[in-house]
Amino acid sequence: MRFDEKDFIAELRGNRRCLIEGVSGLLEYGDTAVAAELGKATITIRGKRLRLSMMSEDRLGICGEIDSITLEERNDK
């Protein structure tokens, strides 16, 4: 998977806060998982007591106990 510098930025602060810039859509939202669309990829944050702390046109802030973050390329046809 290859991304340009400007595709997205994911900033993790410890295991309690995550800020993602470059979001094009929210795919899943729950207290154990949040998934967002990043152009040709999907980022998924898993944990406990997750909640959105901020959401704007292309930014997403997530708080809670973050256990894992995965990035997957989407195979849209």
PyMOL commands that set and color helices and strands:
alter all, ss='L'
color gray80, all
select strands_A, chain A and resi 9-13+17-21+25-29+33-38+41-55+59-73
alter strands_A, ss='S'
color yellow, strands_A
deselect
rebuild
show_as cartoon
